[in-house]
């Protein structure tokens, strides 16, 4: 495994790519409401990335993926494909996942949106998943391990009687979209890769209401909960700093922060 440590100049480029990705999620938020199609949300994100940011939507054509963002609704864990047929309704929860390339560098982030008025369970799952992500981020510092990060996420999610998806994980990122190391959202303290200043990777836990087991739909992309119960996900790209972690995919003043 070869993990590239980023220079100060590299991190400046990644901050810019990360800021643009965060901007897309902020921009699309007012449009996430009952009656909108996931296809329309995808178009809004695509047009902003290409026409306003003058950047590249990393997902288009990536391993054959056809759209700009992933829109994962309710029991969809990840990689949901936007479509004209999928109309959001009151009470839905949806994850929008976007990756932007600017000057060759990737910014990758996702967040949950609540459509109208959620059920108590849906709201709790969204909130717990967000907190699980931040607990993982808070475990990041030089000398800690990826096992520490995964343990922090798993311990909290399971203490709230939810389950952690194991088939999909975070990843190293920079000029390469999915790079080493793999960042599991479960684990044991002290195990795995030792973190060093300059590492950059995503932390993106997928937390299920019911069991952790998954199923891939016939489209080859969409991953759903096997028991059809709800799933939620939040994601940030982070850099290991001298004394902790820096979130690279955030906007100043945004609530999607520590």
C-alpha positions as CSV (number, residue, x, y, z in Angstrom):
1,X,0.0,0.0,0.0
2,X,1.4,3.4,-1.1
3,X,-0.2,6.3,0.7
4,X,0.8,9.7,-0.7
5,X,1.4,12.5,1.9
6,X,0.1,15.8,0.6
7,X,2.3,19.0,0.6
8,X,1.0,22.4,1.7
9,X,0.5,23.3,-1.9
10,X,-1.4,20.1,-2.6
11,X,-3.7,20.7,0.4
12,X,-4.5,24.2,-0.9
13,X,-5.7,22.6,-4.2
14,X,-7.7,20.1,-2.2
15,X,-9.3,22.8,-0.1
16,X,-10.5,24.5,-3.3
17,X,-11.9,21.3,-4.7
18,X,-13.5,20.5,-1.4
19,X,-15.0,23.9,-1.1
20,X,-16.6,23.6,-4.5
21,X,-18.1,20.2,-3.6
22,X,-19.5,21.6,-0.4
23,X,-20.9,24.5,-2.4
24,X,-22.9,22.1,-4.6
25,X,-24.6,20.5,-1.6
26,X,-25.4,23.9,-0.2
27,X,-26.8,25.1,-3.5
28,X,-29.1,22.2,-4.2
29,X,-30.6,22.1,-0.6
30,X,-33.6,24.5,-1.3
31,X,-34.6,22.3,-4.3
32,X,-34.9,19.1,-2.2
33,X,-38.6,19.1,-1.5
34,X,-41.7,17.0,-2.3
35,X,-42.4,16.7,-6.0
36,X,-38.9,17.1,-7.3
37,X,-37.3,14.3,-9.3
38,X,-33.8,13.1,-8.5
39,X,-33.0,13.7,-12.2
40,X,-33.8,17.4,-11.7
41,X,-31.5,17.6,-8.6
42,X,-28.8,16.0,-10.7
43,X,-29.2,18.5,-13.5
44,X,-29.0,21.4,-11.0
45,X,-25.8,20.0,-9.6
46,X,-24.3,19.3,-13.0
47,X,-25.0,22.7,-14.4
48,X,-23.5,24.5,-11.4
49,X,-20.3,22.4,-11.5
50,X,-19.8,22.8,-15.2
51,X,-21.1,26.3,-15.9
52,X,-20.4,28.2,-12.7
53,X,-17.5,26.4,-11.1
54,X,-15.9,25.5,-14.4
55,X,-15.0,22.2,-12.8
56,X,-15.5,18.6,-13.7
57,X,-18.2,16.3,-12.2
58,X,-16.0,13.3,-11.3
59,X,-18.9,10.7,-11.3
60,X,-20.0,11.2,-14.9
61,X,-18.7,8.1,-16.8
62,X,-16.7,6.9,-13.7
63,X,-16.7,3.1,-14.2
64,X,-19.8,3.7,-16.4
65,X,-21.8,5.7,-13.8
66,X,-24.2,7.9,-15.9
67,X,-24.9,10.9,-13.7
68,X,-23.2,13.7,-11.7
69,X,-24.4,12.9,-8.2
70,X,-25.6,9.8,-6.4
71,X,-29.1,10.2,-4.9
72,X,-29.8,7.5,-2.4
73,X,-33.4,7.6,-1.0
74,X,-34.8,5.9,2.1
75,X,-33.6,2.2,1.9
76,X,-30.9,3.0,-0.7
77,X,-27.5,2.8,1.1
78,X,-25.4,4.3,-1.7
79,X,-24.9,4.8,-5.4
80,X,-28.5,5.6,-6.2
81,X,-28.8,6.7,-9.9
82,X,-30.9,9.9,-10.4
83,X,-33.9,9.4,-12.6
84,X,-37.0,11.1,-13.9
85,X,-39.1,8.3,-12.4
86,X,-37.9,8.9,-8.8
87,X,-40.1,11.7,-7.3
88,X,-39.3,12.7,-3.8
89,X,-42.3,12.7,-1.4
90,X,-43.0,14.1,2.1
91,X,-41.1,12.1,4.8
92,X,-38.3,10.8,2.5
93,X,-34.7,11.0,3.4
94,X,-32.1,11.3,0.7
95,X,-28.3,11.3,0.5
96,X,-26.7,13.4,-2.2
97,X,-23.1,12.5,-2.9
98,X,-21.0,14.7,-5.1
99,X,-17.4,14.7,-6.2
100,X,-15.8,17.7,-8.0
101,X,-12.5,17.8,-9.9
102,X,-10.7,21.1,-10.0
103,X,-7.2,21.5,-11.4
104,X,-6.8,17.7,-11.2
105,X,-7.8,17.4,-7.5
106,X,-10.9,15.8,-6.1
107,X,-13.3,17.0,-3.5
108,X,-15.8,14.4,-2.3
109,X,-18.6,14.9,0.1
110,X,-22.2,13.9,0.8
111,X,-25.0,14.8,3.2
112,X,-28.5,13.8,4.2
113,X,-31.6,15.9,3.3
114,X,-35.0,15.5,4.8
115,X,-38.0,16.0,2.5
116,X,-40.9,17.6,4.4
117,X,-41.6,16.1,7.8
118,X,-39.7,13.0,8.7
119,X,-40.7,10.1,10.9
120,X,-39.1,10.1,14.4
121,X,-36.9,7.1,13.3
122,X,-35.8,8.8,10.1
123,X,-34.8,11.9,11.9
124,X,-32.9,9.9,14.6
125,X,-31.1,7.8,12.0
126,X,-30.0,11.0,10.1
127,X,-28.8,12.6,13.3
128,X,-26.9,9.6,14.6
129,X,-25.2,9.0,11.3
130,X,-24.0,12.6,11.2
131,X,-22.7,12.4,14.8
132,X,-21.0,9.0,13.9
133,X,-19.1,10.7,11.1
134,X,-17.9,13.5,13.4
135,X,-16.8,11.0,16.0
136,X,-14.7,9.3,13.4
137,X,-13.2,12.7,12.3
138,X,-12.5,13.5,15.9
139,X,-10.4,10.3,16.2
140,X,-8.1,11.5,13.4
141,X,-4.6,12.7,14.5
142,X,-1.0,11.7,13.8
143,X,-0.2,8.4,15.6
144,X,-3.8,7.3,15.7
145,X,-4.9,4.4,13.5
146,X,-7.7,3.8,11.1
147,X,-8.9,1.2,13.6
148,X,-9.4,4.0,16.1
149,X,-11.5,5.9,13.5
150,X,-13.7,2.8,12.6
151,X,-14.1,1.9,16.3
152,X,-15.3,5.4,17.2
153,X,-18.0,5.2,14.5
154,X,-19.1,1.7,15.2
155,X,-19.2,2.0,18.9
156,X,-21.5,5.1,18.7
157,X,-23.8,3.8,15.9
158,X,-24.3,0.4,17.6
159,X,-24.9,2.1,21.0
160,X,-27.8,3.8,19.3
161,X,-29.1,0.4,18.2
162,X,-28.2,0.9,14.5
163,X,-25.8,-1.1,12.3
164,X,-22.8,-0.2,10.3
165,X,-22.5,-1.2,6.6
166,X,-19.3,-3.1,6.0
167,X,-19.1,-3.7,2.3
168,X,-18.5,0.0,1.4
169,X,-16.0,2.3,3.0
170,X,-14.1,5.6,2.9
171,X,-11.0,6.0,0.8
172,X,-7.8,7.9,0.2
173,X,-8.3,10.8,-2.2
174,X,-6.3,13.5,-4.0
175,X,-5.4,13.4,-7.7
176,X,-6.8,9.9,-7.6
177,X,-10.5,9.5,-6.8
178,X,-10.4,6.3,-4.9
179,X,-6.9,5.7,-3.5
180,X,-5.2,4.0,-0.5
181,X,-6.0,3.6,2.3
182,X,-9.4,2.0,2.7
183,X,-11.2,3.6,5.6
184,X,-13.5,1.1,7.3
185,X,-16.3,2.4,9.5
186,X,-15.8,-0.3,12.0
187,X,-12.7,-1.7,13.7
188,X,-10.6,-2.2,16.8
189,X,-8.5,0.5,18.5
190,X,-4.8,0.5,17.7
191,X,-5.3,-1.6,14.5
192,X,-4.8,-0.7,10.9
193,X,-2.8,2.0,9.2
194,X,-1.1,4.5,11.4
195,X,-2.1,8.1,10.5
196,X,0.5,10.6,9.5
197,X,0.3,14.3,8.8
198,X,-0.5,15.0,5.1
199,X,-2.8,12.0,4.6
200,X,-6.1,12.8,3.0
201,X,-9.1,10.5,2.9
202,X,-12.9,10.4,3.2
203,X,-14.9,9.3,6.2
204,X,-18.4,8.4,5.0
205,X,-20.3,6.0,7.3
206,X,-23.4,4.3,6.0
207,X,-25.6,3.4,9.0
208,X,-28.7,1.2,8.8
209,X,-31.9,1.3,10.8
210,X,-32.1,-2.5,10.8
211,X,-29.5,-5.1,9.9
212,X,-26.2,-4.1,8.2
213,X,-26.7,-6.5,5.2
214,X,-26.9,-5.1,1.7
215,X,-28.1,-6.0,-1.8
216,X,-27.1,-4.6,-5.2
217,X,-30.0,-4.0,-7.6
218,X,-29.9,-5.3,-11.2
219,X,-28.6,-1.9,-12.5
220,X,-25.3,-2.9,-11.0
221,X,-25.0,0.3,-8.9
222,X,-27.8,0.9,-6.5
223,X,-27.1,-0.7,-3.1
224,X,-30.1,-1.2,-0.8
225,X,-30.7,-2.6,2.7
226,X,-31.5,-6.3,2.5
227,X,-34.4,-5.8,5.0
228,X,-35.7,-2.7,3.2
229,X,-35.3,-0.5,6.3
230,X,-33.8,3.0,6.2
231,X,-30.2,3.9,5.6
232,X,-28.3,7.2,6.0
233,X,-24.8,8.4,5.1
234,X,-22.7,11.6,5.7
235,X,-19.3,12.2,4.2
236,X,-16.4,14.6,4.5
237,X,-12.9,14.6,3.0
238,X,-10.4,15.2,5.7
239,X,-6.7,15.9,6.0
240,X,-4.5,14.7,8.9
241,X,-2.9,17.8,10.4
242,X,-0.1,18.2,13.0
243,X,-2.6,17.9,15.9
244,X,-5.9,16.5,14.5
245,X,-8.0,16.7,11.3
246,X,-9.0,19.4,8.9
247,X,-12.3,19.1,7.1
248,X,-11.6,20.0,3.5
249,X,-15.3,19.8,2.3
250,X,-17.0,22.5,4.2
251,X,-18.2,26.0,3.7
252,X,-17.4,28.7,6.4
253,X,-20.5,28.9,8.7
254,X,-22.0,25.7,7.3
255,X,-23.7,23.5,9.9
256,X,-22.1,20.4,8.3
257,X,-19.1,20.9,10.6
258,X,-17.6,19.8,13.9
